[in-house]
């Protein structure tokens, strides 16, 4: 799983809604973040629910999804898939949406994808026995929970970490699992054709970790992640006929991409982290595709690992990430470069972690949680949704 099997959650990437606009990039020289945006963040607690993904089905409606963290007396950790909605046309308060059958699943909601036709998908984790992987489909105003049982034969502990779609008839999901006998890692790619999910194999992907997918059109699909054989990031493109790996910048030690979002065929962004030396504190990584090649976009000095991005109007974007000592939130525009989003850090005893971000015009929503740090790692304390 991309998330740890206990409550030390790895930051999740979130699928963003693409918006139109042109962009001109300057990708050389030092980057400096401008002063924090003066807008005020509002924080809504979700209690025992860790928010993994946020999505914007309409300009006035926002979804925040994740899992209620359940810790029985035996010390194990279990999850109940949970979804919230905020409708500005109905008062703007967050409310939990009913998910019939959710109690039967020990799963998170790892990602949500929304479509212009009003349909949507979410993806989660593999259940016990032959239960399959949790998949939610939204149509006619309600969610239906189903099971995808078409993962590669013998896959256990599987998770679909990302989903992207252009309609209710065409969706892609990616993630990973393990082989039953050897517990070797298995990359998972699934395609929905409007009737069923089926497993797809990307040639040469045996040693890959797949974290994010972005479907712009049926013949324009991006997948991002890492190549375990080399330790380097990867970005792979589907043109409707074949998969092609595109060369990403290499680093002396390692790198990974957690999120990818395309505005046009010549304007694609990806974020993650890189290391130049073993055990170095991961440095934030931002890449841009111009239709021909990937280039690294300089980030403000000291930027920590990035986990998610969302495209914004007029060629802009917002990125979030971080863990160890602070959350990271940055905005970028062609005219002004990088500026801080000014994410709140209001309780040093319960630091803020951020997993996902989505944009609707000038408004942003961030999926987050608070955690307790110790020598044994970060432990989940409570979930949150940040809006402004």
C-alpha positions in Angstrom: 0.0 0.0 0.0 1.1 3.5 -0.5 -0.1 4.2 3.0 1.7 2.4 5.8 -0.2 -0.6 7.3 -0.4 1.2 10.6 -1.5 4.7 11.3 1.8 6.3 10.2 0.2 7.4 7.0 2.3 8.2 3.9 1.1 11.3 2.3 -1.4 10.7 -0.5 -1.5 12.2 -3.9 -4.8 13.5 -5.1 -6.3 13.7 -8.6 -6.8 17.3 -9.7 -9.4 18.8 -12.0 -7.7 20.2 -15.1 -8.4 23.8 -16.2 -7.6 25.5 -19.4 -5.0 28.2 -20.0 -1.5 28.7 -21.5 1.7 28.6 -19.5 5.2 30.0 -20.2 7.9 28.4 -18.0 11.3 29.6 -16.8 13.1 26.6 -15.4 16.5 27.8 -14.6 18.1 29.8 -11.8 17.3 29.9 -8.1 13.6 29.9 -7.0 12.3 32.1 -4.2 8.9 31.9 -2.6 7.0 35.1 -2.2 5.3 36.1 1.0 2.4 33.9 2.2 -1.0 34.6 0.7 -3.1 36.7 3.0 -6.2 34.5 2.7 -7.3 32.8 5.9 -7.6 29.1 6.1 -10.7 27.6 7.8 -10.1 24.2 9.4 -12.8 21.6 9.9 -12.0 18.6 12.1 -13.0 15.1 10.9 -12.1 13.5 14.1 -11.2 9.8 13.7 -11.4 10.1 9.9 -8.1 10.6 8.0 -8.8 12.6 4.8 -6.8 11.0 1.9 -8.4 12.7 -1.1 -10.4 15.8 -2.1 -12.3 16.5 -5.3 -14.5 19.1 -6.8 -17.5 17.6 -8.8 -19.0 21.1 -9.3 -17.8 24.6 -8.5 -20.0 24.7 -5.4 -19.6 21.1 -4.2 -16.5 19.6 -2.7 -15.9 16.0 -1.6 -13.3 14.9 1.1 -12.7 11.2 1.4 -10.6 8.8 3.4 -11.2 6.4 6.3 -12.3 6.2 9.8 -9.3 4.8 11.8 -10.5 2.0 14.1 -8.1 0.6 16.7 -9.5 -2.4 18.5 -8.2 -3.5 21.9 -5.9 -6.2 20.3 -3.6 -3.4 18.9 -4.5 -3.9 15.2 -5.7 -1.1 12.9 -8.8 -1.2 10.7 -10.4 1.3 8.4 -14.0 2.2 7.4 -14.3 4.1 4.1 -15.8 7.5 4.7 -16.9 10.4 2.5 -17.9 14.0 3.3 -19.5 16.7 1.2 -19.6 20.4 1.3 -22.2 22.2 -0.8 -22.0 26.0 -0.8 -25.5 26.1 -2.2 -26.8 24.4 0.9 -25.2 26.3 3.6 -21.5 25.3 3.1 -21.2 23.0 6.1 -19.5 19.6 5.8 -21.7 16.5 6.1 -21.0 12.8 6.0 -22.5 11.1 2.9 -24.2 7.7 3.3 -22.2 4.8 1.8 -24.3 1.7 1.9 -22.2 -1.4 2.7 -19.2 0.6 3.9 -19.1 -1.2 7.2 -18.4 -4.5 5.4 -15.0 -3.1 4.2 -11.7 -2.7 5.9 -10.5 -0.1 3.4 -9.6 3.5 2.9 -10.9 5.7 0.1 -7.5 6.5 -1.5 -8.6 8.7 -4.4 -11.6 10.3 -6.1 -12.1 11.2 -9.8 -15.0 13.4 -11.1 -16.3 13.8 -14.6 -18.2 16.5 -16.7 -21.1 14.0 -17.2 -21.8 14.0 -13.4 -20.3 10.6 -12.8 -17.5 9.8 -10.4 -15.3 7.0 -9.1 -13.3 6.3 -5.9 -10.8 3.5 -5.3 -9.6 1.8 -2.1 -7.9 -1.3 -0.7 -8.3 -5.1 -1.2 -10.6 -6.8 1.3 -10.2 -10.1 3.0 -10.5 -13.4 1.1 -12.1 -13.0 -2.3 -13.7 -9.7 -1.5 -11.7 -7.9 -4.2 -10.6 -4.2 -4.2 -13.1 -1.5 -3.0 -14.3 0.7 -5.9 -17.1 3.3 -5.7 -19.1 4.5 -8.6 -21.3 7.6 -8.5 -24.3 8.0 -10.7 -27.8 9.5 -10.5 -26.9 11.2 -7.3 -25.7 8.3 -5.2 -22.7 6.1 -4.5 -22.6 2.4 -5.1 -19.8 0.3 -3.6 -18.5 -2.6 -5.7 -15.6 -5.0 -5.7 -12.9 -5.2 -8.5 -11.8 -8.8 -8.5 -9.6 -8.6 -11.6 -6.2 -7.8 -10.1 -3.3 -10.0 -11.3 -3.8 -13.6 -10.1 -2.3 -14.3 -6.7 -2.2 -10.6 -5.6 -2.7 -10.0 -1.9 -2.8 -6.8 0.2 -3.5 -4.8 -3.0 -4.5 -1.1 -3.1 -5.7 1.1 -5.9 -4.0 4.4 -5.0 -5.2 6.6 -7.8 -8.2 6.8 -10.2 -8.8 9.1 -13.1 -11.6 9.2 -15.7 -13.2 11.2 -18.5 -16.7 9.8 -18.1 -18.7 7.1 -16.5 -17.7 4.8 -19.4 -13.9 5.2 -19.2 -11.6 5.2 -16.2 -8.1 4.1 -15.2 -6.8 3.2 -11.7 -3.3 2.3 -10.6 -1.7 0.9 -7.4 0.2 -2.0 -6.1 0.0 -5.3 -4.3 2.1 -8.3 -3.4 2.4 -11.9 -4.6 0.8 -14.5 -2.3 3.8 -16.8 -2.1 6.9 -14.5 -2.1 5.4 -11.2 -1.1 7.2 -9.6 -4.1 5.7 -6.2 -5.1 3.1 -6.3 -8.0 2.3 -3.1 -10.0 -1.5 -2.9 -10.6 -3.1 -1.1 -13.6 -6.9 -1.4 -14.0 -9.2 -0.1 -16.8 -13.0 0.5 -16.7 -14.7 0.2 -20.0 -18.2 1.2 -18.9 -19.1 -2.4 -17.9 -16.3 -4.0 -16.0 -12.8 -3.5 -14.7 -9.9 -5.4 -16.3 -6.3 -5.7 -15.4 -3.7 -4.2 -17.8 0.0 -4.8 -17.9 2.4 -2.0 -18.9 5.4 -3.7 -20.6 8.6 -3.5 -18.5 6.7 -2.5 -15.3 7.5 -5.5 -13.1 9.8 -3.4 -10.8 7.7 -0.3 -10.8 5.7 1.4 -8.0 2.7 3.2 -9.5 1.2 6.1 -7.5 -0.9 8.3 -9.7 -2.8 8.3 -13.0 -4.3 11.2 -15.0 -6.6 10.5 -17.9 -7.0 13.6 -20.1 -8.6 11.6 -22.9 -8.9 8.0 -23.9 -5.8 8.4 -26.0 -3.9 10.6 -23.5 -3.2 9.0 -20.1 -0.2 9.6 -17.8 1.0 7.3 -15.0 3.6 8.4 -12.4 5.7 6.6 -9.8 9.1 5.1 -9.2 11.3 2.4 -10.7 12.5 0.2 -7.9 15.3 -1.3 -10.1 17.0 2.1 -10.5 15.6 4.1 -7.7 14.5 6.8 -10.1 11.2 8.4 -10.9 9.1 7.4 -13.8 6.4 8.9 -16.0 4.6 6.7 -18.6 2.2 7.8 -21.3 -0.6 5.9 -23.1 -1.5 7.3 -26.5 -4.4 4.9 -27.1 -2.1 2.3 -28.8 0.9 1.8 -26.6 2.6 2.7 -23.4 5.8 4.8 -23.6 8.1 5.7 -20.7 9.3 9.3 -20.9 12.8 10.1 -19.5 12.7 12.0 -16.3 15.7 13.8 -14.7 18.0 11.3 -12.8 19.5 12.0 -9.4 22.6 10.6 -7.8 20.6 8.6 -5.2 16.9 8.3 -5.9 13.6 10.1 -6.8 9.9 9.4 -7.0 6.8 11.1 -8.4 3.6 11.0 -6.3 1.3 13.1 -8.5 0.8 14.1 -12.1 -1.7 16.4 -13.9 -2.0 17.4 -17.5 -3.5 20.7 -18.7 -2.7 20.1 -22.4 -0.4 17.6 -24.3 2.4 20.2 -23.9 1.7 21.3 -20.4 2.0 18.5 -17.8 3.2 18.8 -14.2 4.5 16.1 -11.8 5.7 16.4 -8.2 7.5 14.2 -5.7 10.9 14.2 -4.1 14.6 13.5 -4.8 17.8 12.6 -3.0 21.4 13.2 -4.0 22.9 11.1 -1.2 21.7 8.1 0.8 19.5 9.0 3.8 19.4 12.7 2.8 16.3 14.6 3.8 14.1 14.3 0.7 14.0 17.5 -1.3 10.8 18.6 -3.1 10.7 17.8 -6.8 8.6 19.5 -9.5 8.8 18.6 -13.1 7.2 20.0 -16.3 6.6 18.3 -19.6 6.5 20.6 -22.6 5.3 18.0 -25.1 8.8 16.8 -25.8 10.8 16.4 -22.6 10.6 16.7 -18.8 12.5 19.6 -17.1 13.0 20.2 -13.4 11.4 23.4 -12.1 13.4 25.0 -9.3 11.6 25.2 -6.0 12.2 27.6 -3.1 15.3 26.5 -1.0 14.4 24.1 1.7 11.2 22.8 0.2 10.5 19.3 1.6 8.9 16.4 -0.3 5.8 17.2 -2.3 2.8 14.8 -2.4 0.0 16.4 -4.5 -0.8 19.1 -6.9 -3.8 20.8 -8.5 -4.0 22.9 -11.7 -5.4 26.4 -11.3 -6.7 29.1 -13.7 -4.4 31.1 -16.0 -1.6 28.4 -16.0 -1.1 28.3 -12.3 -0.9 25.4 -9.9 -0.8 24.6 -6.1 1.3 21.9 -4.5 1.3 20.4 -1.0 3.4 17.9 0.9 5.9 17.7 3.8 5.9 15.6 7.0 8.8 15.5 9.5 8.7 19.1 10.8 6.1 21.1 8.8 3.5 20.9 6.1 4.4 22.4 2.7 2.0 24.5 0.6 3.1 26.5 -2.4 1.3 28.2 -5.3 2.9 28.9 -8.7 1.9 31.2 -11.5 3.7 32.1 -14.8 3.8 35.8 -13.8 4.8 35.6 -10.1 6.6 32.2 -9.7 6.3 30.5 -6.3 4.5 31.8 -3.3 3.6 30.3 0.1 0.1 29.1 0.7 0.5 29.9 4.4 -0.8 26.6 5.7 -1.6 26.8 9.4 0.7 25.3 12.0 -1.4 26.1 15.1 -0.4 23.3 17.5 3.2 22.2 17.8 2.1 19.2 19.8 -0.1 18.0 16.9 1.7 18.9 13.7 -0.2 19.2 10.5 0.2 16.6 7.7 -1.3 17.2 4.2 -2.3 14.6 1.6 -4.2 16.2 -1.2 -5.4 19.5 -2.7 -8.0 20.6 -5.2 -8.8 24.0 -6.8 -12.0 25.6 -7.9 -11.2 29.0 -9.3 -9.5 31.0 -6.5 -10.7 28.6 -3.8 -8.6 25.7 -2.5 -9.4 22.6 -0.4 -6.7 20.6 1.3 -7.1 17.1 2.8 -5.1 16.9 6.1 -4.6 15.4 9.5 -2.8 16.0 12.8 -0.3 13.6 14.1 1.9 12.9 17.1 5.7 12.4 16.4 7.8 10.0 18.4 11.0 8.0 17.9 8.8 5.2 16.5 7.3 7.4 13.7 4.3 9.6 13.2 1.0 8.4 14.7 -2.4 9.6 13.5 -4.3 11.9 15.9 -7.2 13.4 14.0 -8.3 14.3 10.5 -9.0 17.7 9.0 -10.2 19.6 5.9 -8.7 23.0 5.2 -10.6 25.5 3.0 -10.1 29.0 1.8 
